[in-house]
Amino acid sequence: MTPKSRMQREAATVETMIRKYCRLHHNSDDDLCSECRELLNYSNHRLARCPFQEGKTTCGKCRVHCYNPAMREKIREVMRDIGPRMVLSNPIMALRHAVDGLRKKPLQRRKNR
């Protein structure tokens, strides 16, 4: 088994949290409701376009807020609700996410002139 990259771990953590949130709040079983599917797709798109990639901290501690305000509030709601539960349901994932959050905030990349 090959270790997951920082970005793969972040994507897996976000997906797990959104799936748990959807199951609890939208009574979905295996598939996500349209609202949660949209949030997951948006999150994956933003992660793929992150300028810091493997050097990034968690999105909540990043200096660049690339989520639009409405989606940022939705993902915050998911994380506030599901984050504490992750310690019991997915302790390894929660621990890795906490360690990733200890990384220093990346410096904003300079634009090429």
TIMAR-831400 format. One record per residue (C-alpha): x, y, z; residue number from 1; residue in one letter. Coordinates in pm, 1 decimal. Layout:
N
+----------+----------+----------+-----+---------+
!       px !       py !       pz ! num ! residuo !
+----------+----------+----------+-----+---------+
!        X !        Y !        Z ! NUM !       A !
...
+----------+----------+----------+-----+---------+
// end
This chain:
113
+----------+----------+----------+-----+---------+
!       px !       py !       pz ! num ! residuo !
+----------+----------+----------+-----+---------+
!      0.0 !      0.0 !      0.0 !   1 !       M !
!    147.2 !    334.6 !   -102.8 !   2 !       T !
!    107.1 !    628.7 !    134.2 !   3 !       P !
!   -142.5 !    894.6 !     32.1 !   4 !       K !
!    -17.5 !   1238.2 !    -59.8 !   5 !       S !
!   -117.6 !   1539.9 !    147.0 !   6 !       R !
!   -376.5 !   1640.4 !   -114.5 !   7 !       M !
!   -525.0 !   1289.9 !   -132.8 !   8 !       Q !
!   -561.4 !   1284.5 !    245.8 !   9 !       R !
!   -729.2 !   1625.6 !    243.8 !  10 !       E !
!   -972.6 !   1516.7 !    -29.2 !  11 !       A !
!  -1052.6 !   1190.8 !    153.7 !  12 !       A !
!  -1111.1 !   1375.2 !    481.8 !  13 !       T !
!  -1345.0 !   1628.3 !    321.5 !  14 !       V !
!  -1536.7 !   1354.3 !    142.1 !  15 !       E !
!  -1575.7 !   1149.6 !    461.1 !  16 !       T !
!  -1701.7 !   1452.6 !    651.0 !  17 !       M !
!  -1950.2 !   1554.0 !    381.1 !  18 !       I !
!  -2082.8 !   1195.1 !    353.5 !  19 !       R !
!  -2131.2 !   1171.8 !    731.8 !  20 !       K !
!  -2301.3 !   1512.3 !    738.4 !  21 !       Y !
!  -2535.3 !   1418.6 !    454.0 !  22 !       C !
!  -2626.2 !   1088.8 !    620.5 !  23 !       R !
!  -2709.3 !   1265.5 !    948.3 !  24 !       L !
!  -2886.6 !   1574.9 !    817.1 !  25 !       H !
!  -3031.8 !   1478.6 !    480.1 !  26 !       H !
!  -3121.4 !   1115.3 !    552.5 !  27 !       N !
!  -2918.5 !    987.6 !    258.2 !  28 !       S !
!  -2781.8 !    635.6 !    252.2 !  29 !       D !
!  -2500.0 !    559.1 !     11.5 !  30 !       D !
!  -2539.9 !    845.1 !   -233.7 !  31 !       D !
!  -2518.4 !   1214.5 !   -150.9 !  32 !       L !
!  -2806.4 !   1458.4 !   -189.0 !  33 !       C !
!  -2763.2 !   1718.3 !   -463.3 !  34 !       S !
!  -2654.8 !   1990.5 !   -217.5 !  35 !       E !
!  -2382.2 !   1774.4 !    -61.8 !  36 !       C !
!  -2273.5 !   1639.7 !   -402.2 !  37 !       R !
!  -2230.6 !   2000.7 !   -519.2 !  38 !       E !
!  -2026.2 !   2084.4 !   -208.0 !  39 !       L !
!  -1803.7 !   1778.1 !   -254.7 !  40 !       L !
!  -1745.2 !   1855.6 !   -623.2 !  41 !       N !
!  -1670.1 !   2218.2 !   -540.8 !  42 !       Y !
!  -1426.6 !   2117.8 !   -263.6 !  43 !       S !
!  -1243.5 !   1875.3 !   -492.2 !  44 !       N !
!  -1219.3 !   2141.1 !   -762.9 !  45 !       H !
!  -1076.6 !   2395.2 !   -518.0 !  46 !       R !
!   -825.5 !   2142.3 !   -382.0 !  47 !       L !
!   -709.0 !   2057.2 !   -733.6 !  48 !       A !
!   -649.0 !   2427.1 !   -802.4 !  49 !       R !
!   -480.2 !   2504.6 !   -469.2 !  50 !       C !
!   -162.8 !   2704.4 !   -537.2 !  51 !       P !
!     18.6 !   2543.5 !   -242.4 !  52 !       F !
!    -59.7 !   2175.3 !   -314.7 !  53 !       Q !
!    156.8 !   1945.4 !    -99.3 !  54 !       E !
!    290.9 !   2237.9 !    107.3 !  55 !       G !
!    -51.1 !   2353.2 !    223.0 !  56 !       K !
!   -193.7 !   2360.7 !    570.8 !  57 !       T !
!   -560.2 !   2279.7 !    625.6 !  58 !       T !
!   -792.8 !   2505.0 !    427.9 !  59 !       C !
!   -929.5 !   2668.6 !    743.1 !  60 !       G !
!   -582.9 !   2798.3 !    832.4 !  61 !       K !
!   -477.5 !   2900.2 !    481.7 !  62 !       C !
!   -402.0 !   3262.8 !    397.1 !  63 !       R !
!   -576.4 !   3230.5 !     60.0 !  64 !       V !
!   -950.1 !   3178.4 !     90.5 !  65 !       H !
!  -1039.1 !   3031.4 !   -246.0 !  66 !       C !
!  -1393.8 !   2919.3 !   -155.9 !  67 !       Y !
!  -1671.6 !   3161.2 !   -242.7 !  68 !       N !
!  -1847.9 !   3290.2 !     71.2 !  69 !       P !
!  -2158.9 !   3068.4 !     39.2 !  70 !       A !
!  -1957.5 !   2749.1 !     -8.3 !  71 !       M !
!  -1715.8 !   2850.0 !    266.8 !  72 !       R !
!  -2007.3 !   2877.1 !    508.5 !  73 !       E !
!  -2143.4 !   2537.0 !    399.5 !  74 !       K !
!  -1810.4 !   2360.4 !    449.3 !  75 !       I !
!  -1766.4 !   2533.0 !    787.3 !  76 !       R !
!  -2107.2 !   2404.2 !    894.4 !  77 !       E !
!  -2009.4 !   2050.2 !    792.1 !  78 !       V !
!  -1675.4 !   2070.0 !    972.4 !  79 !       M !
!  -1820.3 !   2222.3 !   1290.3 !  80 !       R !
!  -2078.4 !   1945.7 !   1309.1 !  81 !       D !
!  -1876.5 !   1643.7 !   1195.8 !  82 !       I !
!  -1522.4 !   1740.2 !   1301.2 !  83 !       G !
!  -1557.9 !   1645.0 !   1668.8 !  84 !       P !
!  -1727.0 !   1316.1 !   1572.3 !  85 !       R !
!  -1431.6 !   1220.2 !   1353.2 !  86 !       M !
!  -1219.3 !   1153.1 !   1661.8 !  87 !       V !
!  -1444.5 !    858.0 !   1747.2 !  88 !       L !
!  -1544.1 !    737.1 !   1400.8 !  89 !       S !
!  -1215.6 !    793.4 !   1212.3 !  90 !       N !
!   -941.8 !    857.4 !   1470.8 !  91 !       P !
!   -645.3 !    810.7 !   1234.0 !  92 !       I !
!   -795.1 !   1045.7 !    975.8 !  93 !       M !
!   -875.5 !   1300.4 !   1248.1 !  94 !       A !
!   -522.0 !   1279.1 !   1389.0 !  95 !       L !
!   -361.4 !   1325.1 !   1047.8 !  96 !       R !
!   -586.7 !   1622.3 !    977.7 !  97 !       H !
!   -489.5 !   1775.8 !   1313.8 !  98 !       A !
!   -118.6 !   1725.2 !   1237.8 !  99 !       V !
!   -162.9 !   1879.0 !    891.8 ! 100 !       D !
!   -324.8 !   2177.7 !   1063.0 ! 101 !       G !
!     -5.2 !   2233.7 !   1262.2 ! 102 !       L !
!    186.3 !   2315.5 !    945.8 ! 103 !       R !
!    292.9 !   2674.5 !    906.4 ! 104 !       K !
!     70.6 !   2887.7 !    690.4 ! 105 !       K !
!    217.9 !   2895.6 !    341.1 ! 106 !       P !
!    341.6 !   3225.6 !    210.6 ! 107 !       L !
!    132.6 !   3365.0 !    -66.9 ! 108 !       Q !
!    283.8 !   3280.4 !   -401.5 ! 109 !       R !
!    416.9 !   3566.0 !   -605.8 ! 110 !       R !
!    274.7 !   3626.9 !   -949.8 ! 111 !       K !
!    518.7 !   3611.1 !  -1238.2 ! 112 !       N !
!    583.9 !   3954.5 !  -1379.5 ! 113 !       R !
+----------+----------+----------+-----+---------+
// end
